[in-house]
Amino acid sequence: MEMKYKRYCQVCGKLIPKKSESWSRYLKKKFCSYECYVKSLKKPRKIGKCIVCGREFEYREGQQTGKFCSQECFNIYQKKKDQENV
């Protein structure tokens, strides 16, 4: 049976098979599988440059600020900042 409307996965591009759901529900689908849905939730990595040591590093937006490459550099920055405020 030829389907009039076809949906393709936004992550991998595969055809989303129509099961027994209604057409309106099928047309709202964006992913072919749970695995592709989970992949879509992961935010892409960005490149940041540490403001303490200058090293480039990867980070995910929302998880880190993109300013420090490590906890050690963050601690150095905090220590300098605290000394300036005294």
N, C-alpha and C positions, 0 to 999 in steps of 0.2 A: 504494500500500500504506500503510495507516494504521499509524503506529508507536504501540505501547502506552505506551512511556516516551519522553519528550522532554526534552532538555537545552537550557538556555538559557545564553548567554554571560554571565559575571559582570561583564563590562565594558560591553558595548553592548546586551545583552539579546536579541540575535538567536538564532534557533533554530540549534543546532549540528547540521549534517547528519551522519547516520550513513553512514559509508562502508563499506568491507568489513571493518572490525575487529569483534571479538567484542562481544557485548552488555556484558560486564563491563568491557571497556576503554572502550566508548562512554559508559557510565554514570559513569566516573571523570573524563571531560573537563569542563573548566571554562571553556574559551575557544573561540571560533569560528575564530580565526585566530592566527597568530604575532604580528601587530600588536597584538591585544588582550592577548596574553600579556605582551608587552613593556610595554604601558601599565600592566598590573597590578603590575609590578615597581617602577615609579617611585613614590617616596614623595610624599605630598602636602606642599605647602609650608605652613609655619607663620609666624606673625608674631612677631617678637622686638623688644625694645627695647634699644638700645645702652646699656650701663652707663657709657659715657664721655660721649657727646654727647646721648643721649636720643632719637635718631632711630629711628623704626620701620622695620623692614626684613623682607623675606621670606627664609626659609632652609629647607633640607630637613634634617629630623632625621637624625642620623647623619653628615652631611657637615660640619655646623658645630655649635657649641655653643649658638648663639642669644643670645650675650652681646654680640657686637661687630658693628657694621655694616660695618666695613672693616678692612683690614690696618693702616691708619693709626691707627685708634682702638685696636686691639690693641697696637700699638707704644707709644702714649701710656700705656696702662694698665700695660704691662710696665715702662716707664721709671719710672713713679710707684712701682710695687711694689718695684723694685730700690732706689730711693732710700730707701724706708721701711725696708728690711732692712739698710741700711748703718749 
